[in-house]
Amino acid sequence: MRHLFASISIICFASQPVLAQVRSPLEVVAEMEIAPGNITVTPDGAIVTSLHQLFDPAQAVVEVRESGELLPFPDRAWNDRTSGESAMLDTVLGIQADPQGRVWMLDNGMRGQLTPKLVAWDTRGDRLDRVIYLPPPVTVDGSFVNDLAVDLTHNYIYIADPAPGDRAALIVVDLSTGVSRRVLQGDRSVVAEDVQLAIDGVPLTQTRPDGTVVSPRVGVNPIALDGADEWLYFGPMHGTSLYRVRTSDLRDRTLADAELSARVERYSDKPICDGISIDREGNIYITDLAAKAIGVITGDRRYQLLITSDRLSWPDAFSFGPDGYLYAIANQLQHAPAFNAGDDRSRSPFYIFRLKPLAPGIVGR
């Protein structure tokens, strides 16, 4: 793997407005031989990525060193799935560093059929901070805890679980007690819409074990907090709407399901997307899968393309870094064996990028 700083041209799509205020081109930070999942950058500048489970990586999480070397994170022992220790990392996608230097890893446990969990590693003390398990009824049959948003203002974490159909939901974790709750299950704001993802004109399909071919419909996946931790923004991956709800309402255990649902607001249009991130001025960055682009929803709630490139092949996730850049990864997920009848059609390298955002963001998100 190499670290690079090559610029990529900005390409305009005639059918979609492109924001005029792009401040920098897309830069290639690193080329990887294995597909990343999600990314976070710590306050000390370490780049940490999960490795995407659909490519069956040997490690779950790695640190991308400046030299280009990939080091198991936090170390090799924690990435040993054969150890038999339930706390060890099995299948991590969601990952986020907090201002205290802890890296929160969301382990869905799907490869080892383990109970999903949150693992927090203190990078400054180089030690385990805590493990929080997410057993039933917090998770359900088909749960795929995917991404997370860390709220240290109120000491909570919010998790997206795009479980199939009307089982999709959010999970609210109280870090003070370790108690978790499943909320908004089956709500319109978390359930996939009947919309088809096509990339380069090719519809995304999946072959089931019985040989039937289906078009995936994935529920809540994009999830992010605003700079004040006042609002949580989220929506189904396969969906055309972005929603938001006050974090105070998510934390209110007295609200009935219908009352909480009534407080969810439709915020804006969005494309089919994976990860999102929000800067301190409220601009929402979007991984636009079909357009091979990074887009943005600005303060007027309009979606616009920000930057596009053929190298943005399945842009998956973002993180703001301490250097003022917004980091992003592209992992060619549409070419994974799961979507190609068992054939891995991806071609390395896979990329870590960075670009100057429209406004500063919170490091790690």
N, C-alpha and C positions, 0 to 999 in steps of 0.2 A: 504494500500500500504506500502511496506517495502523498506528500503534502504539496499542493500547488496553489498558485494564486493567478489563475488564468481568467480573463474576463469572457463572458458569454454575451452575445448580442441580444438586444431586446427586439422581439418580433411582435408585430401588431396584428391582431385578428380583426378584420373589417367588421365582423358581426358583433363585436363586444367592445365597449369603450375602454380605452387604456388611460390610466391616470398619468397626467402630464408631469407630476412632480417627482418622478423617479429620481432618486438622488445618487444611485450608483448602479453599475452593472452587477450581474450575478457573478460571484467569484467562486472558483473551485478551491476548496480548502483541502480536501483529501479525496483520494481514489481508493476504494476498498475492493477486495477480491470476494467478499461475502456481504450479503445484503443486510444493511442496518434495519432496525425496526423504528424506534423512536430515539430522540436525541435530547440531551440536556447539557448545559454548560454551567459549571460551578462558579461561585464567586471568585475563586482563585484561578479560573480560566481553564480548568480541565474539561475536555470534551468526552462525554460518556454516552455511549449508545447501547441500547438493547440490540440483539441480533434477531432478525425476524424468524419466527418459528416455522413459517411455511417453507423455509429453505433448510430446515433441520440442522441448525448450526451446532457445533460441538460445545460452544460456550453460550451462556444466556446474555451476558452483559460484558462489554469491554470498554476500556479507556483508550482513546485514540491519541497517541503521543505525538509530539511535534515531529519526531523522526519518521512518523508513519507506522510505527510498531503498534500492534493491537495487544494490550495487556488485559487478561481476565480481570474483571472488576467485581468485588473489591480484591479478590485474589483467585487463584486456581481452585482452592478447596471449596469456596462458596459456589463455584460453577460445576462442581462434581455431582451430577444427577444420580450417579450410582452409589452415593454414600449411604443412602437409606435415611438420612436426616431430613425431617420434614421442613426444617427451617431453610435448608439450602435452596439455591435458585434453580427452578425447573424451567419455566417458560415465561419470560418477562417481555412485555411490550411497553406499557406505559412507564415513563421514567421522568422524574422532575427533581431538580436541586432546589433547595430552599435557601433563604438568605443566611442561615446559620451554617451552611456548608454540608447539610445532610442531603444525601441522594435517596429519594423515595422510589422504590422499585415495585411495580405492580405485577405480581406473579400470578398468572391465570392457572398454572398447574396442569395444563391440558396434556402435555406430553407424558407426564408421570401419573396422571389421574390423581393429583393431589388437591387438597383443599386450597382454594385461592388465598392469597395473603399479600400484605404490604410488608416490605422489608426496608428499613431505614438504616443507611450507613453514614456514620459521621466521618467525613473525609478529613476534617481537621484533627480529630483525635485518632483516626484510622481504627475505628472500632464499631461494633454493632450498636446502634441506638435502640432499636426495638423491632419486634415482629408482631403484626396484628393479623390474625387469621379471620377469614370471611366465610364461615361455614353456613349451611342452611339455617334459617330461612333467608339470611341476607343474600346468599346466592341460591340459584334454582337450577333445575335440570336444564342443561344447555347454556348456562352462564358462560360468558366470555369477557371477563373484566378486562377492559381494553386500554383505557386511558384515565388520567386523573388530573385534578387541579388541587394544589396545596394552598390552604388558607391559614397562614400563621397569625393573621389578625385576630381570628376567632378560635384558632387551634382545631381546625377541622380539615378533612380531605373529602372531596366529592369525586365519585368514580362513575364512569360510563360503562354500563353493562348491556351490550346489544344482543341479549339473549333472543332466540328466534321468536318471530311473530309478536304477539301481545305480551310476551314475557320480558321484553326489553324494559329497562328501568335505570334509575340513578341509585347509587348507594352513598349514604351520608355517614362518615366516620368521625366520631368525637375522639380527638387525640388525647384529651384529658382523662378519659375513662376507658378508651378502647372499644366502646360500644358502637355498633353499626346498625343502620336501619336501611331498608329497601323502600324507596319512594317512587311515585309516579309510574309504577308498572302499568304498561299498556296505554299510557297517555299518548295523545296525538303528537306530543313534542318529542317522544323517544322512539316511536314505532316507525319502521321503514315505510316510505311511500312506494307505490308501484311505478318506479321510474327505472329505466335501463341505463347502465353505464356502458359506453362504448369508447374505446381509446384507439386512435388511428382508424376509426371506422369499424373496429372489430368489437362486437358485443362481448362483455365479460360473462363467461359461463363456467359452470362447475359440474363435473361428472360424479354422480353419487356412486357408492359401492355397488348398487344394483344395476348400474349402467345408464340410468336416466340422466339426462342433461338438464340442468336448471340454470336460471339466471338469478344470481344472489341478490337478496334484498337485505341490507344490513341496517339495523337500527342505530340508536344513539352511539356516536363515536366521537365527533368533534366536541371538545369541552374545554373551557378556559374561563378564568376569572378576570374581571376588570382590575385596574390598578389599585383601587381602594378595597378590594374584596367585598364589594357591596352587591354585585350582580354576578351570577354564574350564567354564561352563555353556552348553549349546547344545541344539538339537533341530530336527527338521523343522518348517517352517512348517505344512504339512498334517500334523499329528501331535498326539497326545494325551499325549505324554510329554516331560518335560524331563530331560536327561541332564547328567552332569558327569564330568570326568576331571582328574586332577592335572596341572598344567602341567609338573611334573618328568617325568611319563611322556611327554607330548607332545615334550619336548625330548630324550628318551633315544633316540638313533639306533640303539641296539643292540636295541631291542624289535622282534620280528617283528610282523606285522600281527595275528595271532591273539592274541599276548600283550598288545598295546595294547588290542585290543577287549575282552579279559577284564577290563581295568582301568577300563572305562567303567561308571559307575553310573547306574541309573535313579534320578533324584532325586525327581520328583513328577509329578502330573497337571498338565496345562496345556490351555488352549483353543488353537484355531487362531490363530496370532499371527504378527506380523512382528518388530519389535524388542523387546529386553529390556534392562534395566539393573539394577544391584545396588548397594544402599547399603552403608555401612560396618558395619551390623549384620546384613547377609546377607538383607535383604528384597529379593525379586526382582520388579521391576515389569514388567508384561506388557501389550503392546498387544493387547487382545481385539477382534478384527475383527468377529466376528458380533454381539457385544453392544454395539458402539460404546462401548467402555469402556476404562479403565485398571484392570487388576487387579494383585494382588500375591500372591506366594507367601511366606508368613511363615516364621519359624523352625521351626514345627511341620510344615512341608512341605504345608500346605493352601492351595489357591488360593481367593481371595476377590475379589469386586469391590471396587474402591476408589472409583471415580468414573465416572459415565456421563453422556453427553450426545449428543443427535442431531448436534452439531457434531463429535463424535469419529468422523467418517466416514472410515474406514480410518486409524486412528492407526498411524503407521509407525515412529517412532523416538523415542528419549529422549536427553537429555544433562543432567547436573547442571551448574549454574552456580555461579560464585563468590559469588552472593548467597544461597545456601542453598536455592534452588528447583530443582525438577526440571522441565526443559523438554520439551515434546512437540510433534509436528507431526501434522496430519491432512491427507491429500491426495486423498481421494475416488478412490482407485485403481480401485475397482470400476466407476467411470464412465469410465475411460480408453478410448480407441478400441480397444485390443487386446482388451478384454472385451465390446465392444458392436458387433461386426461393422464396425469402422472409424468408428463414430459417437462423437464426444466428448460424453458426457452430463454431464460435470462442470459445476458452476456455481461461479464465484468468489463469495465469497472462500474461499481456503484459509487454514488457521489455524496459528499458532504459539501454544501455550499454556504456562502454567507452573502448578505447584501445589507446596505444601509437602510434601515426602516424609515418611515415618515416621521417618527418620533421615538424617543427612548422607551425601552420596556424594562420590566423587572427581570433581572438575571435569573436564568434557570427555567423560565416559562417559555 
